């Protein structure tokens, strides 16, 4: 069992930066691929970024490529999403998720993940 807790969301202006964190419980964090997804009201949850359990591979949706960076610190059981040059379209609830021994492009899909956090709100407004 893995519990995930996101933090770092907030209200920012277009062009600003935020860093989201997702802290995981348990001693097997290093075995999990981690992903970030986002969801707007009445819309489907969509993929944002993912990192394989080895940390070797990262994946991004096209709209955030070059602006967002996913990373992990296994010593702290934490995955991060650095978001730069934020746009109004990035405003959503952001969720982190964990997939044991996950890898490959399957990490871009919701069903690949076993555990989910409760989400953190990101608002981008001038």
NORWOFEN-V738780 format. One record per pair of residues at least 4 apart in sequence whose ideal C-beta (glycine too) atoms are under 7 Angstrom apart, sorted by the first residue. I is the first residue (numbers start at 1). GAP is how many residues later the second one is. D is the distance in Angstrom with one decimal. If there is no record, write none. Layout:
i=(I | I)
gap=(GAP | GAP)
d=(D | D)
This chain:
i=(2 | 2 | 2 | 2 | 2 | 2 | 3 | 4 | 4 | 4 | 4 | 4 | 4 | 4 | 5 | 5 | 5 | 6 | 6 | 6 | 6 | 6 | 6 | 6 | 6 | 6 | 7 | 7 | 8 | 8 | 8 | 8 | 8 | 9 | 9 | 9 | 9 | 9 | 10 | 11 | 11 | 12 | 12 | 12 | 12 | 13 | 14 | 14 | 14 | 14 | 14 | 15 | 15 | 16 | 17 | 17 | 17 | 18 | 18 | 18 | 19 | 19 | 20 | 20 | 20 | 20 | 20 | 21 | 21 | 22 | 22 | 22 | 22 | 22 | 23 | 23 | 24 | 24 | 24 | 29 | 29 | 30 | 30 | 31 | 31 | 31 | 32 | 32 | 32 | 32 | 32 | 33 | 33 | 33 | 33 | 33 | 33 | 33 | 33 | 34 | 34 | 34 | 34 | 34 | 34 | 35 | 35 | 35 | 35 | 35 | 35 | 35 | 35 | 36 | 36 | 36 | 36 | 36 | 36 | 37 | 37 | 37 | 37 | 37 | 37 | 37 | 38 | 38 | 38 | 38 | 38 | 39 | 39 | 39 | 39 | 39 | 39 | 40 | 45 | 45 | 47 | 47 | 48 | 48 | 48 | 49 | 49 | 49 | 49 | 49 | 49 | 49 | 50 | 50 | 50 | 50 | 50 | 51 | 51 | 51 | 51 | 51 | 52 | 52 | 52 | 52 | 53 | 53 | 53 | 55 | 57 | 58 | 59 | 59 | 59 | 60 | 60 | 60 | 64 | 67 | 67 | 67 | 68 | 68 | 68 | 69 | 70 | 70 | 70 | 71 | 72 | 73 | 79 | 83 | 86 | 86 | 87 | 88 | 88 | 90 | 90 | 91 | 91 | 91 | 92 | 93 | 93 | 93 | 94 | 94 | 94 | 95 | 95 | 95 | 96 | 97 | 97 | 97 | 98 | 98 | 98 | 99 | 99 | 99 | 99 | 100 | 102 | 102 | 102 | 103 | 106 | 107)
gap=(22 | 23 | 24 | 30 | 96 | 113 | 22 | 18 | 20 | 92 | 94 | 111 | 112 | 113 | 17 | 18 | 112 | 14 | 16 | 88 | 89 | 90 | 111 | 112 | 113 | 114 | 14 | 113 | 10 | 11 | 12 | 13 | 112 | 11 | 85 | 111 | 112 | 113 | 8 | 112 | 114 | 4 | 6 | 74 | 112 | 113 | 72 | 73 | 74 | 110 | 112 | 70 | 71 | 70 | 66 | 67 | 69 | 65 | 68 | 104 | 61 | 63 | 60 | 61 | 63 | 74 | 100 | 57 | 59 | 12 | 56 | 57 | 74 | 95 | 54 | 55 | 5 | 53 | 74 | 45 | 48 | 23 | 44 | 22 | 69 | 70 | 21 | 66 | 67 | 68 | 70 | 17 | 18 | 19 | 20 | 66 | 69 | 70 | 74 | 16 | 17 | 38 | 45 | 62 | 64 | 12 | 14 | 15 | 61 | 62 | 64 | 72 | 78 | 12 | 13 | 34 | 45 | 58 | 60 | 8 | 9 | 10 | 11 | 58 | 60 | 73 | 8 | 10 | 54 | 55 | 56 | 4 | 6 | 7 | 53 | 54 | 56 | 52 | 50 | 65 | 14 | 61 | 13 | 16 | 20 | 9 | 10 | 11 | 15 | 19 | 21 | 32 | 8 | 9 | 20 | 57 | 58 | 4 | 7 | 19 | 21 | 28 | 4 | 5 | 50 | 51 | 48 | 49 | 50 | 17 | 46 | 12 | 46 | 48 | 49 | 4 | 5 | 8 | 4 | 16 | 17 | 18 | 13 | 14 | 15 | 13 | 9 | 10 | 11 | 9 | 7 | 5 | 17 | 7 | 4 | 38 | 37 | 36 | 37 | 32 | 34 | 31 | 32 | 33 | 30 | 26 | 27 | 28 | 25 | 26 | 28 | 21 | 22 | 24 | 21 | 16 | 18 | 19 | 15 | 16 | 17 | 8 | 13 | 14 | 15 | 14 | 4 | 5 | 10 | 4 | 6 | 5)
d=(5.6 | 6.2 | 5.3 | 6.7 | 5.1 | 4.5 | 4.2 | 5.5 | 5.5 | 5.3 | 6.2 | 5.9 | 6.6 | 3.6 | 7.0 | 5.0 | 5.9 | 6.2 | 5.0 | 6.5 | 6.8 | 5.4 | 4.6 | 6.9 | 6.1 | 4.1 | 5.1 | 6.1 | 6.2 | 5.5 | 4.2 | 5.0 | 6.3 | 6.5 | 6.5 | 3.5 | 4.8 | 4.8 | 6.5 | 4.5 | 6.7 | 3.8 | 5.8 | 5.8 | 5.8 | 5.3 | 6.3 | 6.0 | 6.0 | 5.9 | 5.8 | 6.0 | 6.7 | 5.5 | 6.2 | 4.7 | 6.8 | 4.9 | 6.6 | 6.4 | 5.9 | 5.1 | 6.7 | 4.2 | 6.9 | 5.7 | 6.2 | 5.7 | 5.6 | 6.9 | 6.5 | 4.8 | 3.4 | 6.0 | 6.2 | 5.2 | 4.7 | 4.6 | 6.5 | 5.9 | 4.2 | 6.9 | 4.4 | 5.7 | 5.7 | 5.9 | 5.6 | 4.2 | 6.3 | 5.4 | 7.0 | 6.4 | 6.6 | 5.1 | 4.6 | 4.5 | 3.1 | 5.9 | 5.5 | 6.7 | 5.4 | 6.1 | 4.1 | 6.3 | 5.8 | 6.9 | 6.9 | 3.9 | 6.9 | 4.7 | 7.0 | 5.6 | 6.1 | 4.4 | 4.8 | 6.4 | 4.8 | 6.1 | 5.6 | 4.9 | 6.3 | 5.7 | 5.8 | 4.9 | 6.3 | 6.8 | 6.0 | 5.4 | 3.8 | 6.5 | 4.9 | 6.2 | 4.3 | 6.9 | 5.9 | 5.4 | 6.9 | 5.0 | 6.9 | 5.6 | 5.4 | 4.5 | 5.8 | 5.9 | 6.8 | 6.8 | 6.5 | 5.0 | 6.6 | 5.7 | 4.1 | 6.1 | 6.9 | 4.6 | 6.7 | 3.8 | 6.5 | 6.1 | 5.1 | 4.9 | 5.5 | 6.7 | 5.7 | 4.3 | 6.8 | 4.3 | 5.5 | 6.1 | 6.6 | 5.7 | 6.5 | 5.5 | 6.9 | 5.7 | 5.8 | 5.4 | 4.6 | 6.4 | 4.0 | 6.9 | 5.2 | 4.8 | 6.1 | 6.6 | 5.1 | 4.4 | 6.8 | 6.9 | 5.5 | 5.0 | 4.6 | 5.1 | 6.2 | 6.8 | 5.0 | 4.9 | 6.4 | 5.0 | 6.8 | 6.5 | 5.5 | 5.8 | 5.2 | 4.5 | 6.2 | 4.3 | 7.0 | 5.4 | 6.4 | 5.5 | 5.6 | 5.7 | 5.6 | 4.7 | 4.8 | 3.8 | 6.4 | 4.9 | 6.3 | 6.2 | 4.4 | 6.5 | 5.0 | 4.7 | 5.9 | 6.1 | 6.8 | 5.5 | 6.0 | 6.7 | 4.6 | 5.8)
